[in-house]
Amino acid sequence: MSEGTMQRRAQRDRDQRAKRLHRVLVCAAAVPVMLVAAGCSSDSGSGDSTDTAAKAAASASASPSPTVQAAAYGKLPEPCKVLSKKTLKDLVPAGKSGKEGKSDDISTRGNCSWNSLDNNGVKGSQFRWLNVSMLRFESDVTRGPADKLAQEYFEKQVQDAQAMEGAKSTKSEPVPGTGDEATAVRYELKKKEGTFKQQTVVARVENVVVTIDFNGAGLAGDKSPSADDLMKDAKKAAKEAVAAVSEANGAGGGKASGAPSESPSKSASKDASDEPSDDASKSPSKKPASKS
């Protein structure tokens, strides 16, 4: 082989190696570009996912939370001061200071009672017992507005009075002009001391239920009091107590004088499984009348 031929072959080998090296460098340079492109594509997808999650969270936070109308009344008056001295003198003439019941929350519940024994010697004596109880309800998202809960309790109180064990000659009647709604229940209870005539007036004003229990009896041979007179006095006491609740909460006008509000709740729900709260189950029970 001639020297010229050998030089040309060597030149071709160098040219071929140079071309292969060039292709390798080009491919190597292309790899980072592809990785960058893939990385950008991946980042873009992640950003879309984040944006979607953020929008979903914003939408959820914008959804309104459950609400319920706030209670109209936030406190109760002192139970032993809801009745005037004149009213107490008429109902329990021989009574002393009222006895206030214990309460774990005086803004939610309260009661006060009075005993009166007018002893007329050999002519017998007149016995009277008066109790005022009040229960206030708060609105609850799951159970409903306060006035609805109060109405349910109002209805239960009336039903309990109508179903008193041993009661005779039970009668019920509405009491107009006393809070948002009121019902009077009367009956007789015969005991060894005599016949006791019971008057119960249950009234609701907004989210508060007021219950007046008033009974009387003629003992030791004295004549029995008039049920009509006792009921008249009980209704008067209920109207005063309702007005005291309204006044304690700064309400005037109609309700302060015992008149109904313009838009009383008309809910007829009677959920006996929740009557209507734990507070209701602790309401002062009616004291059996007995000689003091």
C-alpha positions as CSV (number, residue, x, y, z in Angstrom):
1,M,0.0,0.0,0.0
2,S,1.4,3.4,-1.0
3,E,2.0,6.1,1.5
4,G,-0.7,8.3,0.0
5,T,-3.3,5.6,0.3
6,M,-2.4,5.1,4.0
7,Q,-2.7,8.9,4.7
8,R,-6.2,9.1,3.0
9,R,-7.4,6.1,5.1
10,A,-6.1,7.6,8.3
11,Q,-7.8,10.9,7.4
12,R,-11.2,9.1,6.9
13,D,-10.9,7.4,10.3
14,R,-10.3,10.7,12.0
15,D,-13.2,12.3,10.2
16,Q,-15.5,9.4,11.2
17,R,-14.4,9.6,14.9
18,A,-15.0,13.4,14.8
19,K,-18.5,12.9,13.5
20,R,-19.3,10.2,16.2
21,L,-18.0,12.6,18.9
22,H,-20.1,15.4,17.6
23,R,-23.3,13.3,17.7
24,V,-22.6,12.2,21.3
25,L,-22.1,15.8,22.4
26,V,-25.3,16.9,20.7
27,C,-27.3,14.1,22.4
28,A,-25.7,14.9,25.8
29,A,-26.6,18.6,25.4
30,A,-30.2,17.6,24.5
31,V,-30.7,15.6,27.8
32,P,-30.7,18.6,30.2
33,V,-33.2,20.4,27.9
34,M,-35.5,17.4,28.0
35,L,-35.2,17.2,31.8
36,V,-35.9,20.9,32.2
37,A,-38.9,20.5,30.0
38,A,-40.2,17.6,31.9
39,G,-39.5,19.4,35.2
40,C,-41.5,22.4,34.0
41,S,-44.3,20.2,32.9
42,S,-44.3,18.5,36.4
43,D,-44.2,21.9,38.2
44,S,-47.1,23.1,36.1
45,G,-49.2,20.1,37.1
46,S,-48.4,20.6,40.8
47,G,-49.4,24.3,40.6
48,D,-52.7,23.4,39.0
49,S,-53.4,20.9,41.8
50,T,-52.5,23.5,44.5
51,D,-54.7,26.1,42.9
52,T,-57.6,23.6,42.8
53,A,-57.2,22.7,46.4
54,A,-57.0,26.4,47.4
55,K,-60.2,27.2,45.5
56,A,-61.9,24.2,47.1
57,A,-60.9,25.4,50.6
58,A,-62.0,29.0,49.9
59,S,-65.3,27.7,48.7
60,A,-65.8,25.6,51.8
61,S,-64.9,28.5,54.1
62,A,-67.4,30.7,52.3
63,S,-70.3,28.3,53.1
64,P,-72.5,29.7,55.8
65,S,-72.4,28.1,59.3
66,P,-75.7,27.0,60.8
67,T,-77.3,29.8,62.8
68,V,-80.4,30.2,65.1
69,Q,-82.2,33.3,66.3
70,A,-80.8,34.6,69.6
71,A,-82.9,34.4,72.7
72,A,-85.0,37.5,73.4
73,Y,-84.4,37.5,77.2
74,G,-81.1,36.9,78.8
75,K,-81.9,37.0,82.6
76,L,-84.6,36.5,85.2
77,P,-85.8,38.8,88.0
78,E,-85.3,37.8,91.7
79,P,-88.0,35.3,92.2
80,C,-89.0,36.5,95.7
81,K,-89.5,40.0,94.3
82,V,-91.6,39.4,91.2
83,L,-94.9,40.1,93.2
84,S,-95.8,43.3,94.8
85,K,-96.4,43.5,98.6
86,K,-100.0,44.2,98.0
87,T,-100.4,41.0,95.9
88,L,-98.6,39.0,98.5
89,K,-100.8,40.4,101.2
90,D,-103.9,39.4,99.3
91,L,-102.8,35.9,98.5
92,V,-100.8,34.9,101.6
93,P,-102.0,37.4,104.3
94,A,-100.3,35.6,107.2
95,G,-97.2,34.7,105.2
96,K,-93.7,35.9,106.1
97,S,-90.8,36.4,103.7
98,G,-90.7,34.1,100.7
99,K,-88.4,31.1,100.7
100,E,-86.2,31.1,97.6
101,G,-85.3,27.8,96.1
102,K,-81.8,26.8,95.3
103,S,-80.6,27.3,91.7
104,D,-77.3,26.5,90.0
105,D,-77.9,29.3,87.6
106,I,-80.1,32.2,88.7
107,S,-80.2,33.6,85.2
108,T,-81.8,30.4,83.9
109,R,-84.1,29.3,86.8
110,G,-85.6,30.6,89.9
111,N,-88.5,30.0,92.3
112,C,-89.9,31.3,95.6
113,S,-92.7,30.1,97.9
114,W,-94.8,31.5,100.7
115,N,-96.9,29.8,103.4
116,S,-99.8,31.4,105.2
117,L,-101.9,30.0,108.1
118,D,-104.6,32.4,109.4
119,N,-105.5,30.8,112.7
120,N,-109.0,31.7,113.9
121,G,-108.9,29.6,117.0
122,V,-112.1,27.4,117.6
123,K,-113.4,28.7,114.3
124,G,-110.7,27.0,112.4
125,S,-108.1,28.5,110.1
126,Q,-107.4,29.3,106.5
127,F,-104.3,27.9,104.8
128,R,-102.7,29.3,101.7
129,W,-99.6,28.2,99.7
130,L,-98.1,30.2,96.8
131,N,-95.2,29.3,94.6
132,V,-93.7,31.2,91.7
133,S,-91.2,29.4,89.4
134,M,-89.4,30.7,86.3
135,L,-87.4,28.9,83.6
136,R,-85.5,30.6,80.8
137,F,-84.3,28.9,77.7
138,E,-81.3,29.7,75.4
139,S,-81.3,29.2,71.6
140,D,-79.5,26.1,70.4
141,V,-78.4,25.3,66.8
142,T,-79.4,21.6,67.1
143,R,-82.6,22.0,69.2
144,G,-84.0,25.3,67.8
145,P,-84.7,28.9,68.9
146,A,-85.3,29.7,72.6
147,D,-88.9,30.7,72.2
148,K,-89.8,27.4,70.5
149,L,-88.1,25.5,73.4
150,A,-90.0,27.6,75.9
151,Q,-93.3,26.9,74.1
152,E,-92.7,23.2,74.3
153,Y,-92.0,23.4,78.0
154,F,-95.1,25.6,78.4
155,E,-97.3,22.9,76.8
156,K,-95.7,20.2,79.0
157,Q,-96.3,22.2,82.2
158,V,-100.0,22.6,81.3
159,Q,-100.3,18.9,80.5
160,D,-98.7,18.0,83.8
161,A,-101.1,20.2,85.7
162,Q,-104.1,18.7,83.9
163,A,-102.9,15.2,84.7
164,M,-102.2,15.7,88.4
165,E,-102.8,12.4,90.3
166,G,-105.7,12.4,92.6
167,A,-107.1,15.7,91.2
168,K,-110.9,16.1,91.1
169,S,-113.1,18.5,89.0
170,T,-110.2,19.5,86.8
171,K,-110.9,22.5,84.5
172,S,-108.6,24.5,82.1
173,E,-109.0,27.9,80.4
174,P,-106.9,30.3,78.5
175,V,-105.7,33.5,80.2
176,P,-105.7,36.4,77.8
177,G,-103.4,39.4,78.2
178,T,-100.7,37.6,80.1
179,G,-97.4,37.2,78.1
180,D,-97.5,35.5,74.7
181,E,-99.7,32.7,75.9
182,A,-101.1,31.5,79.2
183,T,-103.4,28.7,80.5
184,A,-105.0,28.3,83.9
185,V,-105.8,24.9,85.4
186,R,-107.9,24.3,88.5
187,Y,-108.7,21.2,90.5
188,E,-109.4,19.9,94.0
189,L,-107.3,17.6,96.1
190,K,-108.8,15.8,99.1
191,K,-106.5,15.3,102.1
192,K,-107.0,14.3,105.7
193,E,-106.7,18.0,106.7
194,G,-109.4,19.1,104.3
195,T,-110.1,19.8,100.6
196,F,-107.3,21.8,99.0
197,K,-108.3,23.9,96.0
198,Q,-105.4,24.2,93.5
199,Q,-104.9,26.9,90.9
200,T,-102.0,26.7,88.4
201,V,-101.4,29.4,85.9
202,V,-98.6,28.7,83.3
203,A,-97.5,31.6,81.1
204,R,-94.9,32.1,78.5
205,V,-93.3,35.4,77.5
206,E,-90.7,35.1,74.8
207,N,-88.2,32.5,76.0
208,V,-89.3,32.4,79.6
209,V,-92.0,30.2,81.2
210,V,-93.6,31.4,84.5
211,T,-95.7,29.0,86.6
212,I,-97.9,30.1,89.5
213,D,-99.1,27.5,91.9
214,F,-101.6,28.7,94.4
215,N,-103.8,26.6,96.7
216,G,-106.0,27.1,99.7
217,A,-108.0,25.2,102.2
218,G,-110.3,25.7,105.2
219,L,-108.9,23.7,108.1
220,A,-110.2,22.7,111.5
221,G,-113.8,23.2,110.6
222,D,-113.3,26.5,108.7
223,K,-115.1,26.8,105.3
224,S,-113.3,26.1,102.1
225,P,-112.2,29.2,100.1
226,S,-113.9,30.1,96.8
227,A,-112.1,28.5,93.9
228,D,-113.1,31.5,91.7
229,D,-111.5,33.9,94.2
230,L,-108.4,31.8,94.3
231,M,-108.2,31.7,90.5
232,K,-108.6,35.4,90.2
233,D,-105.7,35.9,92.6
234,A,-103.5,33.4,90.8
235,K,-104.1,35.1,87.4
236,K,-103.2,38.4,88.9
237,A,-99.9,37.0,90.3
238,A,-99.1,35.4,86.9
239,K,-99.6,38.8,85.1
240,E,-97.3,40.5,87.6
241,A,-94.6,37.9,87.3
242,V,-94.7,38.0,83.5
243,A,-94.4,41.8,83.6
244,A,-91.4,41.5,86.1
245,V,-89.6,39.2,83.6
246,S,-90.0,41.7,80.8
247,E,-89.0,44.6,82.9
248,A,-85.9,42.8,84.2
249,N,-84.8,42.6,80.5
250,G,-85.5,46.2,79.7
251,A,-88.7,45.5,77.8
252,G,-91.5,47.9,78.1
253,G,-94.8,48.6,76.4
254,G,-97.2,45.7,75.9
255,K,-95.3,42.8,77.4
256,A,-94.3,44.8,80.5
257,S,-98.0,45.2,81.3
258,G,-98.6,41.5,80.6
259,A,-99.8,41.9,76.9
260,P,-98.6,39.4,74.3
261,S,-95.8,40.3,71.9
262,E,-96.5,41.2,68.3
263,S,-95.0,37.9,66.8
264,P,-95.3,35.1,69.3
265,S,-93.9,31.7,68.3
266,K,-96.6,29.3,67.0
267,S,-94.5,26.2,66.8
268,A,-96.4,23.1,67.7
269,S,-93.4,20.8,68.1
270,K,-93.7,18.4,71.1
271,D,-90.5,16.4,71.2
272,A,-90.9,14.4,74.3
273,S,-87.4,12.9,74.0
274,D,-85.9,16.2,75.0
275,E,-88.3,18.0,77.4
276,P,-87.0,20.5,76.3
277,S,-83.6,20.4,78.0
278,D,-81.9,19.2,81.1
279,D,-83.0,22.4,82.8
280,A,-86.6,21.5,82.3
281,S,-86.2,18.2,84.2
282,K,-84.9,20.3,87.2
283,S,-87.9,22.7,87.4
284,P,-89.2,23.1,90.9
285,S,-91.8,20.4,91.6
286,K,-95.2,21.4,92.9
287,K,-95.2,21.2,96.7
288,P,-98.1,19.2,98.1
289,A,-100.3,21.4,100.2
290,S,-100.1,20.7,103.9
291,K,-100.7,22.4,107.1
292,S,-97.8,24.7,108.1
